[in-house]
Amino acid sequence: MGPNVSESDQKPKHYVFLLIPGFSMLGFTCALEALTLANRHKSRREYYTWHLLSADGQPARAWNGVTVEVDSGLIDLRRDDTLVVCAGVDVSTGSTRAVLNWLRRETRKGLSFGALSSGTYTLALAGLIGGKRVTTHWEYVDALTEAAPHVTVQESIYSVDGRVFTCAGGASSMDLMLHLIEEDYGRDLVDWVAEQMVYTAPRDHSQSQRLSIQGRLGLRNRKLALAIEIMRNNIEEPLKLTDVATAVGVSTRQLERLFSNVLNTAPSRYYLEIRLEKARNLLRQTDLSVTEISVLCGFSSPTHFSRTYRKLYNVVPSQEAGAP
């Protein structure tokens, strides 16, 4: 079912893409290509126009080293524009005060806006998504949760909440853009664009970004999958293994056998690596101090945290900030 407004009464929808240094080329390209293909429809109508921005008007460098020419620096937007923040690695550095102030000023005009991948984190730093349901790439969930504790972070491939839309980036940018195109112009155009992209089975927003723990690790044992899920949900205040085993309904010895037989590791070791993985994400994606991160990941002291971190990653936590 398409929009009620007739095609002849509609002018092209205008998108503005803000490229944050380190942005994901895949996510950006998938989004822009969907709009480009819509304009190739047999109706020969121009459905979309777009404008590319960077903070300083200079070519923007993606995380893979490719630079993209932009049309301008930060400009005044119109209320009927649609703004998309594109980001990727080292999003914290690229989310400068000038960028955040510009986002606050322009979004106050009432325009629709959103983000691809870690661009959701930029929106959070600007204070624009409080109380919203949002999505970001799974690697940035920890950083986003710390930056915006009152935001509902979903693990779906994309989310739309009022005039705010967000997605995990990568290929999910296609799914989000196809959804927005359908909202703008109806199902027929979406089907045509999807076929042009050789993407004949677009995913619904409720699709999860990642395989379940059982699917990802190939686990058939539900008790082991449950134990891992409990560990992931208790990082700031780690549980004792006896408590994990009790919650799962097995003895501590049975829990140890499950981890050893399926994952070839001890549950204590696996639990520690989960906590250190979160710490690594926070070190690379936020401005939190080593002390703050050590607390968030359940370590008794920064010294203990640093020593344990170095043992696993062969680098001290202070050297990880801004790493890709």
N, C-alpha and C positions, 0 to 999 in steps of 0.2 A: 504494500500500500504506500503510495507516494504522497508528497506534500499536496496541500490543497491549492497552492498558488500555481497558476498556469505558467508554462515555460516562457511564454512571451512577455510575462510581467516581471520576470526575474533577471537581474543583472548577474554577472559572474560573481561567485563567492570568492572573496579575497583572503588568502592565507599569508601570514607573516611568520617566517621561521627564524628564530634566534639561535645561532650556532655558538655554543659554549665550547671553548678549546678542549680538545680531547673527546668530542662528541662521537657517537657511533655512526660510522658511515653507512652501515647496513640499515639501521633503523631510519635514518634520514632519507636514504635513497628509496626505501620501500614506501615511505609516506609520500614523498614528492612524486614518485613514479605513478602512484595511483591517481593523483590529480592530473598528471600529464596525459595518462591514457584516457581518462574521462573526456578530455578535449578532442580525442581522436574518434569519438563516437560517430556513427553514421549520420547522426542528425546534423553534423558539422556545426554544432553550437559550441561556444566557449563557455564551459561550465565553471572554470576556475582560473583565477590569476594568483600570482604569488610574488613575494618579495623576500629576499634573503638578507639577514642582518648579522653583524658581529658587533661586539661592544665598541670597537674602535674603527669600524669600517674597513679594516684590513682583511685579507683572505684568512679564513678560519681553518685551522689544522685539525683534522680528525685524529682519533687515537691510533689509526694505522699509518699515520704520516702523510696521508693525502691532504692537500689543501684545496679549499673550495672558494672560488671568488664569490663575494657577496655584493649586493646592490648598494648598501649604505651602512652607516653606523646606526645607533639608536635614534629612532624618529618618532614623531607623534603618530599615534594610530587613530583609526576611526572606530566608532562604536560597532559598526557592522563587520569589522575585520575579525579574523580568527587567528589567535597567536599560539604558536607551538614552540616550546623551549626544547632544544635538542642538546643532550649532554651525554657524557660517558665517563671515562676515567678522570680522576683528579677534579671532580665537579666542584669541590669546595673552593679550590683556587680560582676557578673561573667565575664563581658566583660572587663577584666583587660588589662593593657597596654601590657603585654606580649602576650596575645591572639590577641589583635588588630594588633600589629606589625607583628606577625606570619601570620595573615590573609593577610595583605598587601603584605608581601614578597612572600607568596606562590601563591596568585592569579595573581601576575605579570608574572607568568610563562605561562599564557594563558589558564589555565584549566577552565572547567565549574564549577560553584559553585552556591550554593543557601542556603536557610534556611527554617526551619519549625517553625511556630508560631512566637514567639518574637525574634527568631534568626535573623530576618530581621533587628531588631533594632541594633544588634551587627554589622551587615554588614554596617549599616548606620554610626555607630560610627567609623568604620574603614575607612569610606570615599569611599566605594566600589560600591555604587549604585546611585551615582549622575546622574540625567537625565534618570533613568530607571523607568519602570512601575513595581511596586512591590505590594506584598500582605503581610499582617500580620494578626494575630488574631485580631478581632475587638476591644478587650479590649486594645490593644497596639497601635491603630491608632493614638491617641492623642500624645503619647510619640514619635512615629516615625515621625509624622509631625513636631514636634518641633525640633527633632534631625536632620532631613533632609528636610528642606523646599523646596528644589528643586527636590525632588523625587515625582513622581506621584503615590500616594497610591490608589490602587483599592480595592473595597469591594468584589471582586470575591474570590472564594475559592483558586485559585492559579493563578500565573502569570508566563509567560516565556518571557523574553526579551533578545534576543541574547544568550549569555552564562550564563545569570543569571536567576535562577528560585527561586520562593518563594511561600509559601502557608500559609494558616491560621492555619495549624496544625490540631490536632485531626484527625477525619475521612478523612479530605480533603487531608491528606498525601497519602492516597490510590489513590485518583484521580490524584494527581501530579505524583506519581510513575508509575501509569499505562500509563500516557501520555509519560513519559520518556522511559518506556519500549517499547512503540509503536515506538517512534523515533529511538530506538536502533535496534529493531528486527522485528517490524511489528505487524499487527493486530492479527494474529493468536495466537501469544504468549500472547498478552494482554487478549484476550477472554478466554484463558485457565486459566491464573492467576486469572482473575476476578471470574470465576466459582469456582475455588478452595477457594477463599475468601468468597464465597457465596455473592458476590457483583455483581449482574448481570446487574446493571444499573449504570455504572460509570458516573459521572457528568462531563459536559463540564466546561472549565475554566471560562466561563462567568457566571456560577451559583453564585448567591449572597450568602454571608455567613449567612445572617440573613433574617428573614421575613421582608417584608415591614412594615412600621409603622402601616398600616391598618391591615395587617395580624397578626403582633405580639401582638397588643393590641385589636384585634377584632373590629376594628373601621369600621363602615360602612359610617360614615360621612366624606366625603372628605375634607371638610373645616377644621375639627378638625385635621385631619392628616397633612394637609398643614400647619396649625398653628404650630404644633409640629416640623415639618421640618424646618420652618423659625426660630424657637427658637434654634434648634440645629446648625443652620448655622450662628448664631449671638450670640456668647458667649463672646468673648473678649470685644465687645462693645454692651451690651444688648440693645434691642429695648424697647421702651415704649409699653405697652399693646395696646394703641390706634394705634400705628404704625403696630403692628401685626394684629390687627383686620382689619385695612384698607387694608393691603396686602392680607388678606384672603377674604375681601368683606363682612364683617359683622360689626355690631356695637360692641363696647366694652362689652355692656351688653349681647348681643347674644353670644359672645365669652366666657364670664363667665358662661353662662348657659350650653354651650356645654361641657366645662370641668367638671362642677358640675354634669351634668346628666350622662355622660359617664365614667368619671374617678374619680368622687367623690372628686375632689380637685379644688382649684382655679388656674387659669392660672399663676398667679404670683408665687404661690407655686411650680407649676410644672416646671416653667422656672428656678427658683432658684435651684431646685434639679438636673436639667440637668447640670447646671454650677458646682455644687458641685460634681457631679459624675465625670465630666472631671477633676476637681481638685484632686479628690481621685486617679484617674488613674495616673496622672502626679506625685503625691507625691510618689506613690508606685513604679513607673517604671522609674523614671528619677532622675537625681541629681540636678534638678532645685530647687532654694531656695523657701521658703514660699512666699517671696515678689514677686518673678518672677511669681509664679503660681497664686497668687492673681490677678496680672495684666492680665494674660492670660485668667482668668476666669471672668473678668469684675467687680472686686471688687474695691472700692474706696481707700481702705487702707488694709494693712496686718492685722491690729487690727480688722477691721470689718469682714474680711474674716475668721480669726481664731474664732471669737465669733460665727459667723453664722455656720461655719463648726462643731464646738463642739456641738452646739445646735442640729444639725441633727444626727451626728455620735457618740456623747458622747465621743469624743477624740479630742485632739488638733492636728492641721496639722503636727506639728513637730514630733509627735509620730507615724505617718503613714509610714514614709520612710522605704522601704524594706519589708513592711507587705505583706503577701500573698493575 
